[in-house]
Amino acid sequence: MSDSKQKIKLIDEKGLRVDGRKPDELRPISLKVGILKQADGSAYIEQGKNKIIVAVYGPRELHPRHLALPDRALLRCTYRMSSFSVPERKSPVPSRREIELSKVIREALEPSIFLEYFPRSAIDVYIQVLQADGGTRTASITAAALALADAGIPMRDLVVACAAGKVDGQLVIDLCDEEDKEGEADVPVAIMPQLKRVTLLQMDGSLTKEEFQQAFKMALSGCMKIYEMQKEALRREFITIREEVLKAAENNENKNNKEKEA
Amino acid sequence: MPFFVENKSIVAPGDLLAEGEYRAGDGVLRYNSKFFAMYVGLVEVRGTTISVVPLRGSYIPQVGDIIIGKVIDYTLTTWKVDINSPYIATLSVDQAINKKFDITRDSLTNYYNIGDALIAKIIAFSRVEPPIISTRDKGLGKLRGGMLTRIHPTRVPRLIGRKGSMINMIKNETGCKIRIGQNGIIWIYGKSPELEYIVVKAIRKIEREAHTSGLTDRVRELIRKEKEALRGGSNE
């Protein structure tokens, strides 16, 4: 048993990881905002092989009514893994893990939102994992913050998440599925980068105090890199429309000038 | 007193806008002497006040707003009206009709029925009470004929334009009657459905390009082109 575990080498002689990354290298990330027409806000994230869609509805009328809070909106989060998201078919019944992750993600997002602006209403966040490859909770938080901003919900700051961990005795960031399962430790961290607040901090496995501090620092630097991408993704649509308009105006001007010359 | 962003630039929530002695306007969060954006939106600097105009978001009722809503339910003495906001509005009989209302003889559906579109005014709304609307003022009440369309509530000021410049231009160019609800619902009544569709097209363009400058001229151009195409089509 222990022999078969030993066989899997997560870090090769050159110090590269199973997918060829350096220890402090993130997986390729792509972020898209506003992909769903019916939702008030939506986002899509691809982080390595992770593919996650997040939809935000609200603030909207809360049903059932008795859940309403008199002084603020109710934030509801649903994290769901598609049955085809993992190699072995996952039962579509919400598992214990999914329910727990829903709660953990909700608590990571909650401090960033001005819930008190919308008393008695509800904000719903639906997270659908289409393909899972380790670190779905961090990717979900990153995408959910984007979807919330896209819905125009007032926020103190965006929320970014990134994990750090230990595999083969080496500290690394943004663990993939294999590293997550075979590695020694995993530390997911979510932060509000401008306000410098931590909204999620978990640890699975074991690290020494020094290792933990180092891993935490590495996760933070990963977060800051993803944060830049988040901001870019939010602005992209508006900036492209603006550029389009400017270009069209320029073309028009050129046309007019040519006509004048002719 | 440094500024970290330019006027009219697009920001994301949490972006640091400025540091120093300024005043925080709408959509801006102040921490000590630092100013952060709360929405995805446009930065607006007026004197020493910094604000962020949101480009996304739902309609939050404000007392005095004229809105367009749809009747979704009624009780013995009130209608429930969907006003495209997180809160459902209440319209009571005494705020809707001028004569005395006798529940034993009369029914609310004789006035407004489920599915009717209403143009109304918000007369009360606060953190503790749902919005209350009235249709008693002049020009308010049931909308008949024409068509309804939506625009993002945050783009409504852009559709109206400075002192109504944009909307007046659209009205003049197409000859349509247009009523705009602050909640982003728009009623259009024209001589023909084709003209109404041109207005819808113009509204779509405004919605998409709300954050760009020189929009009025581009929309005018669009309407004239569409009108020409319409004329050409009818001649054939």
Interface residues (C-beta under 8 A of the other chain):
Chain A: D40 G41 G58 P59 R60 E61 P70 D71 A73 S112 F114 Y117 F118 P119 R120 S121 A149 D150 A151 G152 I153 P154 M155 R156 D157 L158 M192 P193 Q194 L195 Q230 K231 L234 R235 F238 I239 I241 R242 V245 L246 A249
Chain B: I10 V11 A12 P13 G14 D15 L16 G27 L29 Y31 F36 M38 Y39 V40 P54 L55 R56 G57 S58 I60 P86 Y87 I88 R127 V128 T154 R208 E209 H211 T212 G214 R218
